[in-house]
Amino acid sequence: MIFVDNAGVTDPRLNLALEEYIVRKFSGENDYLLFYINEPSIIIGKNQITIEEVNQDYIDDHNIHVVRRVSGGGAVYHDLGNLNFSFITNHDVKKLHNFKKFTEPVVKLLKELGLDAELKGRNDILVGDKKISGTAQFSTGRRMISHGTLLYKTDIGEVVNALNVKPSKLESKGHKSVRSRVANISDLMDVDLSIEEFRELLLKGLFAESDHFVTYTLSEEEWDEVRALKNEKYDTWKWNYGRAPKFNIQHNKRFSVGELDARIYVEKGLIQQANIFGDFFGRDAVSELEKHLIDIPYDKPSIQKALENVDITNYFGAIDKNEFIDFLVGG
């Protein structure tokens, strides 16, 4: 495994561009590890509606970045007390959606630091009943990113202030508030370490897991390409905010794979626009599935026929097609 040095960058747009650059451009002969720490920011899941996930007035007043990532899942708050880890590997269908597989070395190291950590639910690392990490994945079909956050000394009050947390998410967790179900790792440890010292402990632990662990420093030419990707994608309103649908029908439901939110625009009985949002994880872009629904009658038989040969698990994970169709028509 090769550790990629991000040169101490704390700009979330540049760090996300670097992560995508590695998965798309670096050699598939090696696995890579990336650590990064971001300035205060909201990182939006690939399939979410940004304006419905953030407290826009608050983030404007407090200069909080809003950036969409390439992986699915829900919106998360980052700040200088939050350590992000990312494993970039070859695509493996057995690893896709297998969060336990890639979080194992992180959980092991947390246990060595005295924390009774374990992966629970879809993609969260917990100590007791407190969430200390959320994870997500993205695949190009050839390479994949498995990444996560570690709440070390995060301002948890800002998590509450900056995010619009939907009641359905609170209900699904069985808790009354975000504050009651998350915790900082530093508060659970017996030793007082800075986030940089904590990062070094994790890095040394992961080094110990590999016989061929080296550090890679990007060339200036590579950094220029990363900055170009940032400018072309992660700096743009279109990427970060632009997926705002026109709709006159909305259905929302929480499945085992996550929350799905369908926005459908129907005119003269035909579907003119269909968008599906949520905090689900999928291998393929949901926009490809949405295309199957355009210009067909908005009724169950027509939708069943349109999706007859479509494997919807590629877009959402393990979900029953009949349940999904019932959800689209409000059944």
Backbone hydrogen bonds in HBPLUS format (Angstrom, degrees):
<---DONOR---> <-ACCEPTOR-->    atom                        ^
c    i                          cat <-CA-CA->   ^        H-A-AA   ^      H-
h    n   atom  resd res      DA  || num        DHA   H-A  angle D-A-AA Bond
n    s   type  num  typ     dist DA aas  dist angle  dist       angle   num
A0214-VAL N   A0001-MET O   3.35 MM 213  6.95 144.6  2.48 144.4 154.0     1
A0002-ILE N   A0031-ASP O   2.85 MM  29  6.21 160.1  1.89 145.7 151.0     2
A0033-LEU N   A0002-ILE O   2.82 MM  31  6.11 151.5  1.90 147.3 149.4     3
A0003-PHE N   A0214-VAL O   2.67 MM 211  5.97 163.3  1.69 167.9 168.8     4
A0216-TYR N   A0003-PHE O   2.66 MM 213  5.98 157.9  1.71 161.6 164.5     5
A0004-VAL N   A0033-LEU O   2.85 MM  29  6.07 168.3  1.86 168.7 170.9     6
A0005-ASP N   A0216-TYR O   2.99 MM 211  6.08 171.1  2.00 164.9 167.0     7
A0009-VAL N   A0006-ASN O   3.22 MM   3  5.96 163.2  2.25 122.0 126.1     8
A0039-GLU N   A0010-THR O   2.81 MM  29  5.47 149.0  1.90 160.3 149.7     9
A0014-LEU N   A0011-ASP O   3.11 MM   3  5.41 120.6  2.47 104.9 118.9    10
A0015-ASN N   A0011-ASP O   2.97 MM   4  6.24 159.6  2.01 158.1 164.8    11
A0016-LEU N   A0012-PRO O   2.96 MM   4  6.04 160.2  2.00 145.5 150.2    12
A0017-ALA N   A0013-ARG O   3.06 MM   4  6.13 148.3  2.16 134.8 143.9    13
A0018-LEU N   A0014-LEU O   2.87 MM   4  6.07 152.4  1.95 144.5 152.0    14
A0019-GLU N   A0015-ASN O   2.99 MM   4  6.23 158.8  2.04 146.1 151.2    15
A0020-GLU N   A0016-LEU O   3.05 MM   4  6.27 162.0  2.09 145.6 149.8    16
A0021-TYR N   A0017-ALA O   2.84 MM   4  5.98 153.8  1.90 147.0 155.3    17
A0022-ILE N   A0018-LEU O   2.94 MM   4  6.19 158.5  1.99 153.7 157.9    18
A0023-VAL N   A0019-GLU O   3.21 MM   4  6.51 163.4  2.23 147.8 151.4    19
A0024-ARG N   A0020-GLU O   3.03 MM   4  6.16 146.8  2.14 147.4 156.1    20
A0025-LYS N   A0021-TYR O   2.76 MM   4  5.60 150.6  1.85 151.7 159.1    21
A0026-PHE N   A0022-ILE O   3.08 MM   4  5.05 153.2  2.16 125.0 132.8    22
A0032-TYR N   A0088-ILE O   2.88 MM  56  4.99 160.5  1.91 145.0 151.3    23
A0088-ILE N   A0032-TYR O   2.84 MM  56  4.99 166.3  1.86 144.0 148.1    24
A0034-LEU N   A0086-SER O   2.86 MM  52  5.04 152.8  1.94 145.9 153.7    25
A0086-SER N   A0034-LEU O   2.83 MM  52  5.04 134.6  2.03 151.6 160.0    26
A0036-TYR N   A0084-ASN O   3.00 MM  48  5.25 151.6  2.08 140.4 146.5    27
A0084-ASN N   A0036-TYR O   2.94 MM  48  5.25 156.2  2.00 155.6 162.3    28
A0065-HIS N   A0040-PRO O   3.11 MM  25  6.43 156.2  2.17 146.5 139.4    29
A0041-SER N   A0078-HIS O   2.88 MM  37  5.17 151.2  1.96 145.0 146.3    30
A0078-HIS N   A0041-SER O   2.80 MM  37  5.17 167.8  1.82 156.2 159.5    31
A0042-ILE N   A0065-HIS O   2.71 MM  23  6.12 155.8  1.77 151.0 156.5    32
A0067-VAL N   A0042-ILE O   2.96 MM  25  6.36 165.2  1.99 168.3 173.0    33
A0043-ILE N   A0076-VAL O   2.85 MM  33  5.35 165.8  1.87 160.1 163.8    34
A0076-VAL N   A0043-ILE O   3.03 MM  33  5.35 154.0  2.10 139.1 146.6    35
A0044-ILE N   A0067-VAL O   2.79 MM  23  6.02 157.1  1.84 143.0 150.5    36
A0069-ARG N   A0044-ILE O   2.92 MM  25  6.04 167.1  1.94 169.1 165.0    37
A0048-GLN N   A0045-GLY O   3.18 MM   3  5.53 165.8  2.20 125.4 123.8    38
A0046-LYS N   A0071-SER O   2.80 MM  25  5.39 170.5  1.81 143.0 144.3    39
A0278-GLY N   A0047-ASN O   2.84 MM 231  5.51 141.4  1.99 123.0 131.5    40
A0052-GLU N   A0049-ILE O   3.02 MM   3  5.62 148.2  2.13 117.1 126.4    41
A0053-GLU N   A0050-THR O   2.89 MM   3  5.20 162.1  1.92 115.3 121.4    42
A0164-ASN N   A0053-GLU O   2.90 MM 111  5.08 173.8  1.91 125.0 125.8    43
A0055-ASN N   A0162-ALA O   2.94 MM 107  5.21 162.2  1.98 137.7 135.6    44
A0058-TYR N   A0055-ASN O   3.05 MM   3  5.49 115.9  2.48 107.6 122.5    45
A0059-ILE N   A0055-ASN O   3.02 MM   4  6.31 164.7  2.05 160.9 165.6    46
A0060-ASP N   A0056-GLN O   2.94 MM   4  6.04 153.3  2.01 150.4 157.7    47
A0061-ASP N   A0057-ASP O   3.05 MM   4  6.19 159.5  2.09 145.2 150.6    48
A0062-HIS N   A0058-TYR O   3.03 MM   4  6.18 135.9  2.23 142.9 154.8    49
A0064-ILE N   A0059-ILE O   3.02 MM   5  4.86 166.5  2.04 139.7 143.8    50
A0073-GLY N   A0280-PHE O   3.16 MM 207  5.21 146.5  2.28 125.4 124.8    51
A0082-ASN N   A0079-ASP O   2.97 MM   3  5.45 154.0  2.04 127.0 126.3    52
A0152-TYR N   A0081-GLY O   3.10 MM  71  5.58 140.3  2.27 150.6 162.5    53
A0153-LYS N   A0081-GLY O   2.76 MM  72  4.24 166.7  1.77 132.3 135.8    54
A0083-LEU N   A0150-LEU O   3.02 MM  67  5.07 156.9  2.08 152.5 148.4    55
A0150-LEU N   A0083-LEU O   2.69 MM  67  5.07 132.4  1.91 144.7 160.4    56
A0085-PHE N   A0148-GLY O   2.96 MM  63  5.50 158.0  2.01 150.4 157.6    57
A0148-GLY N   A0085-PHE O   2.87 MM  63  5.50 155.4  1.94 155.9 161.1    58
A0087-PHE N   A0146-SER O   2.85 MM  59  5.17 175.3  1.85 144.9 146.2    59
A0146-SER N   A0087-PHE O   2.88 MM  59  5.17 158.0  1.93 152.9 159.9    60
A0089-THR N   A0144-MET O   2.99 MM  55  5.49 154.1  2.06 153.8 160.3    61
A0144-MET N   A0089-THR O   2.78 MM  55  5.49 158.6  1.83 161.5 161.8    62
A0091-HIS N   A0142-ARG O   2.84 MM  51  5.10 174.0  1.85 122.7 120.9    63
A0095-LYS N   A0092-ASP O   2.79 MM   3  5.24 144.1  1.92 112.9 124.2    64
A0096-LEU N   A0092-ASP O   3.04 MM   4  6.34 138.8  2.21 151.0 163.4    65
A0098-ASN N   A0095-LYS O   2.89 MM   3  4.87 158.9  1.93 119.4 121.3    66
A0101-LYS N   A0098-ASN O   3.18 MM   3  5.63 130.5  2.44 105.8 116.7    67
A0103-THR N   A0099-PHE O   3.08 MM   4  6.09 142.2  2.23 147.1 157.6    68
A0104-GLU N   A0100-LYS O   3.14 MM   4  5.90 126.2  2.44 142.3 150.0    69
A0106-VAL N   A0103-THR O   3.05 MM   3  5.26 117.9  2.45 104.5 120.2    70
A0107-VAL N   A0103-THR O   2.84 MM   4  6.06 168.4  1.85 168.1 171.8    71
A0108-LYS N   A0104-GLU O   2.89 MM   4  6.01 160.4  1.93 152.7 158.4    72
A0109-LEU N   A0105-PRO O   3.13 MM   4  6.26 155.5  2.19 138.4 144.0    73
A0110-LEU N   A0106-VAL O   2.97 MM   4  6.26 155.2  2.04 149.7 157.0    74
A0111-LYS N   A0107-VAL O   2.95 MM   4  6.21 151.7  2.03 148.9 156.5    75
A0112-GLU N   A0108-LYS O   3.04 MM   4  6.37 147.4  2.15 142.0 151.1    76
A0113-LEU N   A0109-LEU O   3.09 MM   4  6.41 128.4  2.37 136.9 150.2    77
A0113-LEU N   A0110-LEU O   3.08 MM   3  5.03 134.4  2.30  92.9 105.9    78
A0115-LEU N   A0110-LEU O   3.00 MM   5  5.48 159.8  2.04 147.5 143.8    79
A0114-GLY N   A0111-LYS O   2.91 MM   3  5.07 156.9  1.96 108.1 112.7    80
A0117-ALA N   A0115-LEU O   2.87 MM   2  5.44 135.0  2.07 103.9  90.3    81
A0118-GLU N   A0126-LEU O   2.99 MM   8  5.59 143.1  2.13 149.6 161.0    82
A0126-LEU N   A0118-GLU O   2.88 MM   8  5.59 168.0  1.89 162.1 159.4    83
A0120-LYS N   A0124-ASP O   2.78 MM   4  5.52 165.1  1.80 165.1 170.3    84
A0124-ASP N   A0120-LYS O   3.24 MM   4  5.52 152.6  2.31 172.5 170.3    85
A0135-THR N   A0123-ASN O   3.00 MM  12  5.37 136.4  2.20 148.2 161.0    86
A0125-ILE N   A0133-SER O   2.93 MM   8  4.93 160.2  1.97 130.0 136.1    87
A0132-ILE N   A0125-ILE O   2.92 MM   7  5.88 173.2  1.92 161.6 163.7    88
A0127-VAL N   A0130-LYS O   2.86 MM   3  5.33 156.1  1.92 153.0 158.7    89
A0130-LYS N   A0127-VAL O   3.11 MM   3  5.33 164.0  2.13 123.8 126.1    90
A0131-LYS N   A0181-ARG O   2.83 MM  50  6.02 173.5  1.84 139.2 141.5    91
A0183-ALA N   A0131-LYS O   3.02 MM  52  6.05 151.5  2.10 154.4 150.3    92
A0151-LEU N   A0132-ILE O   2.85 MM  19  5.25 170.4  1.86 156.6 159.5    93
A0149-THR N   A0134-GLY O   2.97 MM  15  5.61 153.0  2.04 156.1 164.5    94
A0136-ALA N   A0147-HIS O   2.82 MM  11  5.58 154.6  1.88 163.4 167.4    95
A0147-HIS N   A0136-ALA O   2.96 MM  11  5.58 154.5  2.02 155.4 162.7    96
A0138-PHE N   A0145-ILE O   2.91 MM   7  5.08 148.5  2.01 144.2 149.1    97
A0145-ILE N   A0138-PHE O   2.69 MM   7  5.08 158.8  1.74 152.1 159.8    98
A0140-THR N   A0143-ARG O   2.82 MM   3  5.44 170.0  1.83 165.6 169.0    99
A0185-ILE N   A0151-LEU O   2.79 MM  34  6.08 167.1  1.80 146.3 149.8   100
A0186-SER N   A0152-TYR O   3.19 MM  34  5.40 161.4  2.23 131.5 136.0   101
A0158-GLU N   A0155-ASP O   2.96 MM   3  5.54 136.7  2.15 112.4 123.1   102
A0159-VAL N   A0156-ILE O   3.06 MM   3  5.06 129.2  2.32  95.7 109.4   103
A0161-ASN N   A0157-GLY O   3.06 MM   4  6.33 156.9  2.11 143.4 150.3   104
A0162-ALA N   A0158-GLU O   2.88 MM   4  5.75 164.9  1.90 149.1 151.8   105
A0163-LEU N   A0159-VAL O   3.35 MM   4  6.09 146.8  2.46 137.5 143.9   106
A0169-LYS N   A0166-LYS O   3.00 MM   3  5.48 133.6  2.22 110.9 122.5   107
A0170-LEU N   A0166-LYS O   3.33 MM   4  6.76 155.2  2.39 149.9 156.8   108
A0171-GLU N   A0167-PRO O   2.90 MM   4  6.13 160.9  1.93 155.1 160.5   109
A0172-SER N   A0168-SER O   3.00 MM   4  6.10 151.6  2.09 137.4 144.9   110
A0173-LYS N   A0169-LYS O   3.16 MM   4  6.34 139.5  2.33 139.6 148.9   111
A0174-GLY N   A0170-LEU O   3.12 MM   4  6.31 122.1  2.47 136.7 151.5   112
A0175-HIS N   A0170-LEU O   3.37 MM   5  5.77 154.6  2.44 158.8 158.3   113
A0174-GLY N   A0171-GLU O   3.11 MM   3  5.07 141.5  2.26  95.7 107.1   114
A0181-ARG N   A0178-VAL O   3.03 MM   3  5.48 150.6  2.12 112.8 121.4   115
A0187-ASP N   A0184-ASN O   3.12 MM   3  5.47 136.0  2.33 104.3 115.3   116
A0188-LEU N   A0185-ILE O   2.87 MM   3  5.19 147.5  1.97 109.0 119.6   117
A0198-PHE N   A0194-SER O   2.93 MM   4  6.23 157.2  1.98 151.6 158.4   118
A0199-ARG N   A0195-ILE O   2.87 MM   4  6.01 155.4  1.93 141.6 148.4   119
A0200-GLU N   A0196-GLU O   3.03 MM   4  6.30 152.0  2.11 142.3 149.1   120
A0201-LEU N   A0197-GLU O   3.03 MM   4  6.33 150.9  2.12 145.9 153.3   121
A0202-LEU N   A0198-PHE O   3.05 MM   4  6.39 159.6  2.10 152.0 156.9   122
A0203-LEU N   A0199-ARG O   2.89 MM   4  6.12 159.8  1.93 149.7 156.0   123
A0204-LYS N   A0200-GLU O   2.91 MM   4  6.05 162.9  1.94 148.4 152.5   124
A0205-GLY N   A0201-LEU O   3.01 MM   4  6.18 153.3  2.08 142.8 150.5   125
A0206-LEU N   A0202-LEU O   2.90 MM   4  6.17 153.8  1.97 151.3 158.2   126
A0207-PHE N   A0203-LEU O   2.80 MM   4  6.03 149.2  1.89 147.7 157.2   127
A0208-ALA N   A0204-LYS O   3.03 MM   4  6.25 149.9  2.13 141.5 148.5   128
A0209-GLU N   A0206-LEU O   3.06 MM   3  5.05 139.6  2.23  96.0 107.8   129
A0210-SER N   A0207-PHE O   3.07 MM   3  5.49 158.5  2.11 112.3 118.9   130
A0223-TRP N   A0219-SER O   2.99 MM   4  6.35 158.8  2.04 151.1 157.0   131
A0224-ASP N   A0220-GLU O   2.94 MM   4  6.17 145.7  2.06 140.2 149.4   132
A0225-GLU N   A0221-GLU O   3.17 MM   4  6.52 146.1  2.30 139.9 148.0   133
A0225-GLU N   A0222-GLU O   3.06 MM   3  5.09 119.2  2.44  95.4 110.2   134
A0226-VAL N   A0222-GLU O   2.95 MM   4  6.32 151.1  2.03 149.0 157.7   135
A0227-ARG N   A0223-TRP O   2.86 MM   4  6.09 163.2  1.89 152.5 156.6   136
A0228-ALA N   A0224-ASP O   2.95 MM   4  6.14 144.4  2.07 137.7 147.8   137
A0229-LEU N   A0225-GLU O   3.04 MM   4  6.31 153.2  2.11 144.3 150.2   138
A0230-LYS N   A0226-VAL O   2.96 MM   4  6.28 156.8  2.02 149.7 156.5   139
A0231-ASN N   A0227-ARG O   2.91 MM   4  6.15 161.0  1.95 148.2 152.7   140
A0232-GLU N   A0228-ALA O   2.92 MM   4  6.08 156.8  1.98 147.9 154.3   141
A0233-LYS N   A0229-LEU O   2.92 MM   4  5.84 141.6  2.07 146.2 154.8   142
A0235-ASP N   A0230-LYS O   2.82 MM   5  5.85 131.0  2.06 179.3 164.6   143
A0236-THR N   A0233-LYS O   3.13 MM   3  5.55 163.3  2.16 115.3 120.5   144
A0240-ASN N   A0236-THR O   3.18 MM   4  6.37 172.7  2.19 150.6 152.8   145
A0241-TYR N   A0237-TRP O   2.71 MM   4  5.31 160.5  1.75 150.6 154.9   146
A0242-GLY N   A0237-TRP O   3.05 MM   5  6.04 133.0  2.28 143.8 147.1   147
A0242-GLY N   A0238-LYS O   3.01 MM   4  4.05 126.3  2.31 100.7 113.9   148
A0244-ALA N   A0242-GLY O   2.82 MM   2  5.65 134.2  2.03 108.8  94.9   149
A0248-ASN N   A0264-ILE O   3.10 MM  16  6.23 171.2  2.11 132.4 132.5   150
A0249-ILE N   A0264-ILE O   2.98 MM  15  5.12 133.0  2.21 150.2 161.5   151
A0264-ILE N   A0249-ILE O   2.90 MM  15  5.12 168.2  1.92 150.7 154.7   152
A0251-HIS N   A0262-ALA O   3.03 MM  11  5.21 154.3  2.10 142.1 149.9   153
A0262-ALA N   A0251-HIS O   2.80 MM  11  5.21 160.5  1.84 161.1 164.4   154
A0253-LYS N   A0260-LEU O   2.95 MM   7  5.49 161.1  1.99 157.7 163.3   155
A0260-LEU N   A0253-LYS O   2.86 MM   7  5.49 176.3  1.86 162.5 162.6   156
A0255-PHE N   A0258-GLY O   2.85 MM   3  5.20 161.4  1.89 148.1 144.2   157
A0258-GLY N   A0255-PHE O   3.14 MM   3  5.20 157.3  2.19 102.7 109.7   158
A0261-ASP N   A0277-PHE O   2.88 MM  16  4.98 154.6  1.95 140.8 139.7   159
A0277-PHE N   A0261-ASP O   2.78 MM  16  4.98 172.1  1.79 148.3 150.1   160
A0263-ARG N   A0275-ASN O   2.81 MM  12  5.21 168.5  1.83 161.3 165.1   161
A0275-ASN N   A0263-ARG O   2.88 MM  12  5.21 158.8  1.93 150.6 157.5   162
A0265-TYR N   A0273-GLN O   2.76 MM   8  4.99 168.7  1.77 150.6 153.2   163
A0272-GLN N   A0265-TYR O   2.77 MM   7  5.57 163.4  1.79 163.2 169.0   164
A0273-GLN N   A0265-TYR O   3.35 MM   8  4.99 153.3  2.42 134.3 135.5   165
A0267-GLU N   A0270-LEU O   2.93 MM   3  5.45 160.4  1.97 156.3 155.8   166
A0270-LEU N   A0267-GLU O   3.08 MM   3  5.45 164.9  2.11 117.5 118.5   167
A0298-TYR N   A0269-GLY O   2.93 MM  29  5.96 155.4  1.99 157.8 159.2   168
A0271-ILE N   A0296-ILE O   2.88 MM  25  5.65 165.2  1.90 155.5 156.4   169
A0295-ASP N   A0271-ILE O   2.69 MM  24  5.18 161.1  1.73 167.4 161.3   170
A0283-ARG N   A0314-ASN O   2.80 MM  31  5.36 126.7  2.09 135.8 151.5   171
A0284-ASP N   A0314-ASN O   2.89 MM  30  5.72 166.0  1.91 145.7 149.4   172
A0288-GLU N   A0285-ALA O   3.04 MM   3  5.86 157.2  2.10 120.9 126.0   173
A0289-LEU N   A0286-VAL O   3.08 MM   3  5.27 121.9  2.43 101.2 114.7   174
A0290-GLU N   A0286-VAL O   3.05 MM   4  6.37 160.0  2.09 152.8 158.8   175
A0291-LYS N   A0287-SER O   3.30 MM   4  6.46 141.0  2.46 137.4 144.7   176
A0292-HIS N   A0289-LEU O   3.00 MM   3  5.61 143.9  2.13 116.0 125.0   177
A0293-LEU N   A0290-GLU O   3.01 MM   3  5.51 155.4  2.07 113.4 121.1   178
A0294-ILE N   A0291-LYS O   3.39 MM   3  5.59 162.7  2.42 106.9 111.7   179
A0299-ASP N   A0297-PRO O   2.93 MM   2  5.68 127.8  2.21 107.4  91.8   180
A0303-ILE N   A0299-ASP O   3.09 MM   4  6.31 159.6  2.13 155.6 161.9   181
A0304-GLN N   A0300-LYS O   2.84 MM   4  5.99 160.3  1.87 157.2 163.2   182
A0305-LYS N   A0301-PRO O   2.99 MM   4  6.20 158.6  2.04 146.5 151.7   183
A0306-ALA N   A0302-SER O   2.95 MM   4  6.14 157.4  2.00 144.4 150.9   184
A0307-LEU N   A0303-ILE O   3.03 MM   4  6.17 144.3  2.16 146.2 154.3   185
A0308-GLU N   A0305-LYS O   3.23 MM   3  4.97 163.6  2.26 100.7 105.2   186
A0310-VAL N   A0307-LEU O   3.06 MM   3  5.00 168.0  2.07 112.2 114.0   187
A0314-ASN N   A0311-ASP O   3.23 MM   3  6.06 163.3  2.26 119.5 123.6   188
A0315-TYR N   A0312-ILE O   3.03 MM   3  5.42 150.6  2.12 108.3 116.7   189
A0316-PHE N   A0312-ILE O   3.17 MM   4  6.44 145.7  2.30 148.8 158.8   190
A0317-GLY N   A0313-THR O   2.89 MM   4  4.37 146.4  2.01 117.4 123.9   191
A0319-ILE N   A0317-GLY O   2.89 MM   2  5.94 108.0  2.42 118.8 103.6   192
A0324-PHE N   A0320-ASP O   3.00 MM   4  6.27 153.7  2.07 149.8 157.8   193
A0325-ILE N   A0321-LYS O   2.90 MM   4  6.18 158.2  1.94 153.3 158.3   194
A0326-ASP N   A0322-ASN O   2.97 MM   4  6.17 162.6  2.00 147.7 152.6   195
A0327-PHE N   A0323-GLU O   2.94 MM   4  6.15 149.6  2.04 142.0 150.7   196
A0328-LEU N   A0324-PHE O   3.01 MM   4  6.37 150.8  2.09 146.8 154.1   197
A0329-VAL N   A0325-ILE O   3.17 MM   4  6.50 151.0  2.26 151.1 157.7   198
A0331-GLY N   A0326-ASP O   2.62 MM   5  4.60 152.7  1.69 152.8 148.2   199
A0330-GLY N   A0327-PHE O   3.19 MM   3  5.04 154.4  2.26  98.3 105.8   200
